[in-house]
Amino acid sequence: MGKVLLSLHVLAEIVFIGPVTVAVSVFPRYARATSGRSAEVVALLHRISRVYAVLGLSVPVLGIALAAHLGVLGDAWVVASLVLTIAAALVLAVVILPAQ
């Protein structure tokens, strides 16, 4: 079961976090453009970002499930990873999203 959870965790990281990173990184360039085509691209990038952000929530969930299965949920590296993930989510929710 541990190998399955690890495989799913890594696969979810690659499939769900990668595309949202690319979509978010090119979003400002198209958002600043004034052509009509840019509006369509911005709408598509927004939809990609929103869908993959929700799907990306599976990464920490699978990580927590894996750590619990392995019995390392209280280890320092797991706690540090959870703290950093929560800090990143707070920065995104409090600083970045309201600024957009």
C-alpha positions as MATLAB code, in Angstrom:
seq = 'MGKVLLSLHVLAEIVFIGPVTVAVSVFPRYARATSGRSAEVVALLHRISRVYAVLGLSVPVLGIALAAHLGVLGDAWVVASLVLTIAAALVLAVVILPAQ';
ca = [
       0.000    0.000    0.000;
       2.888    2.359    0.753;
       4.288    2.010   -2.758;
       0.881    2.772   -4.256;
       0.452    5.878   -2.094;
       3.975    7.060   -2.925;
       3.386    6.515   -6.646;
       0.075    8.389   -6.511;
       1.637   11.226   -4.490;
       4.499   11.701   -6.975;
       2.215   11.304   -9.999;
      -0.254   13.854   -8.603;
       2.639   16.263   -7.979;
       3.817   16.003  -11.570;
       0.414   16.007  -13.260;
      -1.441   18.546  -11.109;
       1.217   21.002   -9.898;
       3.218   21.308  -13.142;
       0.416   22.602  -15.397;
      -0.848   25.121  -12.838;
       2.707   26.444  -12.429;
       3.017   27.034  -16.160;
      -0.460   28.559  -16.463;
       0.123   30.930  -13.560;
       3.557   31.962  -14.821;
       2.284   33.036  -18.266;
      -0.970   34.553  -16.968;
       0.375   38.113  -16.331;
       1.796   38.446  -19.843;
      -1.576   37.750  -21.443;
      -3.528   39.687  -18.811;
      -1.585   42.865  -19.674;
      -2.120   42.456  -23.424;
      -4.992   44.370  -24.987;
      -5.977   42.232  -27.967;
      -9.264   40.319  -28.102;
      -7.381   37.038  -28.450;
      -5.670   37.726  -25.118;
      -9.016   37.748  -23.329;
      -9.697   34.212  -24.567;
      -6.242   33.065  -23.483;
      -6.643   34.677  -20.054;
     -10.012   32.954  -19.583;
      -8.458   29.603  -20.523;
      -5.470   30.104  -18.212;
      -7.810   31.092  -15.393;
      -9.886   27.949  -15.883;
      -6.737   25.772  -16.003;
      -5.419   27.400  -12.832;
      -8.700   26.962  -10.975;
      -9.243   23.310  -11.950;
      -5.660   22.208  -11.370;
      -5.502   24.072   -8.050;
      -8.433   22.006   -6.786;
      -6.893   18.808   -8.162;
      -3.557   19.824   -6.637;
      -5.094   19.518   -3.175;
      -4.701   15.773   -3.642;
      -0.901   16.137   -3.316;
      -0.811   17.051    0.398;
      -3.713   14.690    1.119;
      -1.821   11.777   -0.444;
       1.353   12.888    1.325;
      -0.373   12.875    4.708;
      -1.914    9.477    3.962;
       1.501    8.117    2.992;
       3.177    9.526    6.110;
       0.432    8.077    8.301;
       0.758    4.692    6.593;
       4.527    4.684    7.094;
       4.143    5.838   10.711;
       6.307    8.938   10.232;
       3.618   11.581   10.656;
       5.400   13.072   13.667;
       8.886   13.135   12.115;
      10.525   16.537   11.758;
      10.763   16.433    7.964;
       7.041   15.662    7.615;
       6.064   18.381   10.079;
       8.362   20.863    8.287;
       6.819   19.919    4.952;
       3.301   20.445    6.309;
       4.249   23.783    7.882;
       5.793   24.996    4.612;
       2.750   23.851    2.629;
       0.395   25.673    4.997;
       2.612   28.794    4.905;
       2.578   28.777    1.102;
      -1.207   28.414    1.078;
      -1.558   31.333    3.507;
       0.739   33.548    1.434;
      -1.299   32.681   -1.634;
      -4.635   33.324    0.076;
      -3.695   36.452    2.036;
      -1.124   38.228   -0.129;
      -1.331   37.117   -3.744;
      -5.025   36.475   -4.393;
      -6.317   39.790   -2.979;
      -3.704   41.652   -5.025;
      -5.051   40.152   -8.223;
];
